[in-house]
Amino acid sequence: MSKAPPVIPSQGFKPQQGLITLKLEFMPLAFMLFACTPIVTINGKQQSLAWGTYAFEFPPGKYKVTVFFRYMLADQCGRNDVEFELREGETKTVSYFMWPVMFLPGSISVS
C-alpha cells in the first residue's frame, strides 16, 4: 500500500485572478446620456464610471453586476443586472447597452 504524499502549506501561492471586462454603451440617438454617468455595482461595491470599456481583475467566485444611471428625478434608470461565475484565469465580458427609452431596462449580457 502506498503512502499519501505529505501536505505542504501553500506559502503564498494564490489562485490566478480572473478578468471582468465592462462595456458600457448607449445608442447615439439618446444624446442626453452623454450627461449621465453610469453607476456599476459589482457584488455590492458601487462605482461611477464614464461610458466606455474597462477591465478589472477579481479572484475566482460568483459575481453580480448591476448597471444603472440617474436621469432627471429617477435614481435608477435603465437598471439591469447579471450574475455569473468567474473561474481562475478566465475573462468574462459584461456588455450593457442603453436604448433611447430611458425608463426601460438597458440590455445586459455576459460572454
C-alpha positions, 0 to 999 in steps of 0.5 A, a space after each residue: 500500500 502506498 503512502 499519501 504524499 505529505 501536505 505542504 502549506 501553500 506559502 503564498 501561492 494564490 489562485 490566478 485572478 480572473 478578468 471582468 471586462 465592462 462595456 458600457 454603451 448607449 445608442 447615439 440617438 439618446 444624446 442626453 446620456 452623454 450627461 449621465 454617468 453610469 453607476 456599476 455595482 459589482 457584488 455590492 461595491 458601487 462605482 461611477 464610471 464614464 461610458 466606455 470599456 474597462 477591465 478589472 481583475 477579481 479572484 475566482 467566485 460568483 459575481 453580480 453586476 448591476 448597471 444603472 444611471 440617474 436621469 432627471 428625478 429617477 435614481 435608477 434608470 435603465 437598471 439591469 443586472 447579471 450574475 455569473 461565475 468567474 473561474 481562475 484565469 478566465 475573462 468574462 465580458 459584461 456588455 450593457 447597452 442603453 436604448 433611447 427609452 430611458 425608463 426601460 431596462 438597458 440590455 445586459 449580457 455576459 460572454 
